[in-house]
Amino acid sequence: MLTSRKILVMTLIAVVAGAIWGTVGTRPRTVKAQNTRVPFTAQFEERFYDGAGSLVHVRPQTVAVQNDGSNVKVDGGFWLGALAEKRPKILEHRIIIDQQARTLISVYPDLKMKITAPLRVGELQSQRVDSFATCNRTGWELEASLNTTISGQPAIFMKRERLKGGDSWITREWVSPELGCIALKKEVLMTVNGAEQKSEVVLKSLRIGEPDPALFNVPRDFAETLPSKVLEGIEAFNGRQCSQCLKNTGSRADARYKEHWDTRQAEGK
């Protein structure tokens, strides 16, 4: 079963390291959508279940894509019922891809902090799928019999299985070619140390058209911050001091952050 500490650490690594290394588990879905230039706003609900199948956590998500391909993904979160007292608080986290500035901005409203990372053209292009007609991706299997329609959008079924020792991860997605291969539905089944876990992402609403510009706005008083300081801020938000492990992660992320900006400056772009 996912413990509060495991969830917090996974969240920290995903949202902070992802902002600097240019890969976030959920981010490629929004970046792929940029290439179709079909503007839309989608509201999702991500649900987490324990080994007994009981719902333990629900996290709202928003994905929006502008006509120029700029996009944003917002992760919010809260814990259900009595478990709220035993679980870490979940901060809202927003990732903005600005096509014009070629930057990725990670925004943390609860901390009034942001991290801005430069993205080169090649980095954006490398995240394209092989074919927008089929949404093919290396290592994924297609099964036409499971294709369906979700909120009026044709959705192609894809599956990927990963094995490591006695652990396994099975990911099932229904993706929309017309919306840049965004997953309109997702299921993840995990077996870790013999314990089964499940999560799913369910579409709650979909609107075609330019999204609300406010989703892309970053308040002026949000400080540009090193990744290590964001890690410390998240831990303080949960009433803890940053552990040595996370300090090491922060130091590596800081170095990568500076390296990216040094490269951008050297390129003169």
Secondary structure, 3 states (H helix, E strand, C coil): CCCHHHHHHHHHHHHHHHHHHCCCCCHHHHHHHHHHCCCEEEEEEEEEECCCCCEEEEEEEEEEECCCCCEEEEECCEECHHHHHCCCCCCCEEEEEECCCCEEEEEECCCCEEEEEECCHHHHHCCCCCECCCCECCCCEECHHHCEEECCEEEEEEEEEEEECCEEEEEEEEEEHHHCCEEEEEEEEEEECCEEEEEEEEEEEEEECCCCHHHHCCCCCCEECCHHHHHHHHHHHCCCCCCHHHHHHHHHHHHHHHHHHHHHHHHCC
